Amino acid sequence: MLENLPTTTPDGRAIHQDLLFVVTGVPRAPDFGQWEPEQVQVSEGGKSASPSEEQAPGGPLSRPEPTYIRTTIRNGDDEGDPGAIAEARWSVDDGCVTLTDLEGRHLSGRALLKGQDPAAVARALLREVAKPKEFNRPIIYPKMGLA
């Protein structure tokens, strides 16, 4: 492996190479890194489409079936607060992300810009809708000894 690499630069300076082996603790599948890149097909309109990309009946920017999503809206701490998450469902129709609660009631919506990930837009919308209200939050007093 290292024997195939150059040993000098074009101007004659030596190149010192060493093999570094890093153990991350992450188990890998036996075929990790052996896959072939996906071939991109160009459609009639000149737009590229991946063969694994499923196009919904409403067009390329449609996902009519609501998809479950959750996001952290308040981190926990070492004092016993477990934090908080918000849950919702999102769908894409005609280039607009629609966010609904788990019962199907409309919460919010936003148009997608070119190249935006609809799931990321849905998470941002959910954080905006469900962010904790500062007025009614619990007051945490510091622990003080008796005087």
Secondary structure, DSSP 8 states (H G I E B T S, - for coil): -GGGS-SB-TTS-B----------S----TTTT-------EE-TTS-EE-TT---BTTBTT-EEEEEEEEEEEE---TTS---EEEEEEEEEETTEEEEE-TTS-EEEEEE--TT--HHHHHHHHHHHHH---STTS----------
